[in-house]
C-alpha cells in the first residue's frame, strides 16, 4: 500500500542521512579520506527523498524502480568499505548495514508489485 511505501522510503532516507553523518565522523580519523563515500551516501539520501516525495504526491510506484536501483548500486559500492572501519563508528555502521539492507530490498520489492 502507498502509505507503507512512503514510510519505507522515508525510513531509508533517514538511514542514509545517518550513514552520511557517520561517514563524516569516520573521516575525521587519520587515514579515512575517501570523500566519494560521503558523496555516494548523499546521493542515496536524494534518491530516497525523491521516491518518498513522488509516491506521497501520487506517482505510480513502478515509475521509481530505476531510482531505487540507483540507490542500491550506490549502497553496493559503499557497504564493502564499511568493513574496514576499526574506530568507534563501527557499531553504527553495523547497525545501519543490518537495517538498511533489508529495508532497501523491501522497498525494491514493493515498488515492483
C-alpha positions as CSV (number, residue, x, y, z in Angstrom):
1,X,0.0,0.0,0.0
2,X,1.1,3.5,-0.8
3,X,1.5,4.6,2.9
4,X,3.8,1.7,3.6
5,X,5.9,2.7,0.5
6,X,6.1,6.3,1.7
7,X,7.1,5.2,5.2
8,X,9.7,2.8,3.9
9,X,11.3,5.4,1.6
10,X,11.3,7.9,4.5
11,X,12.9,5.4,6.8
12,X,15.6,4.7,4.1
13,X,16.2,8.4,3.7
14,X,16.7,8.8,7.4
15,X,19.1,5.8,7.5
16,X,21.1,7.2,4.6
17,X,21.3,10.6,6.4
18,X,22.7,8.7,9.4
19,X,25.1,7.0,7.1
20,X,26.3,10.4,5.8
21,X,26.8,11.7,9.3
22,X,28.7,8.6,10.4
23,X,30.9,8.6,7.4
24,X,31.8,12.2,8.0
25,X,32.7,11.3,11.6
26,X,34.7,8.3,10.5
27,X,36.6,10.5,8.0
28,X,37.9,12.7,10.9
29,X,40.2,9.9,11.8
30,X,43.6,9.6,10.2
31,X,43.7,7.6,7.0
32,X,40.0,7.8,6.2
33,X,39.8,10.2,3.4
34,X,37.7,8.7,0.6
35,X,35.4,11.7,0.1
36,X,33.4,9.8,-2.6
37,X,31.8,7.7,0.1
38,X,30.0,10.8,1.6
39,X,29.0,11.9,-1.9
40,X,27.6,8.5,-2.7
41,X,25.7,8.4,0.6
42,X,24.3,11.9,-0.1
43,X,23.1,10.7,-3.5
44,X,21.3,7.8,-1.7
45,X,19.6,10.4,0.5
46,X,18.5,12.3,-2.6
47,X,17.2,9.1,-4.3
48,X,15.1,8.0,-1.3
49,X,13.8,11.6,-0.8
50,X,12.8,11.8,-4.4
51,X,11.0,8.4,-4.2
52,X,9.3,9.4,-0.9
53,X,8.1,12.7,-2.3
54,X,6.9,11.3,-5.6
55,X,5.0,8.5,-4.0
56,X,3.4,10.9,-1.5
57,X,2.3,13.0,-4.4
58,X,0.6,10.0,-6.1
59,X,3.2,8.8,-8.6
60,X,2.9,5.1,-9.6
61,X,5.4,3.0,-7.6
62,X,6.8,1.3,-10.7
63,X,8.0,4.6,-12.1
64,X,10.6,4.7,-9.4
65,X,12.3,1.3,-9.9
66,X,15.3,3.0,-11.6
67,X,15.7,5.4,-8.7
68,X,15.7,2.6,-6.2
69,X,18.1,0.6,-8.4
70,X,20.4,3.7,-8.4
71,X,20.4,3.8,-4.6
72,X,21.1,0.0,-4.5
73,X,24.1,0.4,-6.8
74,X,25.5,3.2,-4.6
75,X,24.9,1.1,-1.4
76,X,26.7,-1.8,-3.1
77,X,29.7,0.5,-3.6
78,X,29.7,1.9,0.0
79,X,28.9,-1.2,2.1
80,X,32.1,-3.2,1.5
81,X,34.2,-0.3,2.5
82,X,32.5,0.0,5.9
83,X,34.0,-3.4,6.9
84,X,37.4,-1.6,7.1
85,X,36.2,0.6,9.9
86,X,38.1,-0.1,13.1
87,X,37.0,3.0,15.0
88,X,34.1,3.9,17.3
89,X,31.9,4.3,14.2
90,X,31.9,0.5,13.6
91,X,28.9,-0.2,15.8
92,X,26.8,2.5,14.0
93,X,27.9,1.2,10.6
94,X,26.9,-2.4,11.6
95,X,23.5,-1.2,12.7
96,X,23.0,0.8,9.5
97,X,24.0,-2.2,7.4
98,X,21.7,-4.5,9.3
99,X,18.8,-2.2,9.0
100,X,19.3,-0.5,5.6
101,X,20.0,-3.7,3.6
102,X,16.6,-5.5,4.3
103,X,14.7,-2.2,4.0
104,X,16.1,-1.4,0.6
105,X,15.2,-4.9,-0.6
106,X,11.7,-4.4,0.8
107,X,11.3,-1.1,-1.0
108,X,12.5,-2.5,-4.3
109,X,10.1,-5.5,-4.0
110,X,7.2,-3.2,-3.1
111,X,7.9,-0.8,-6.0
112,X,7.8,-3.8,-8.4
113,X,4.5,-5.2,-7.2
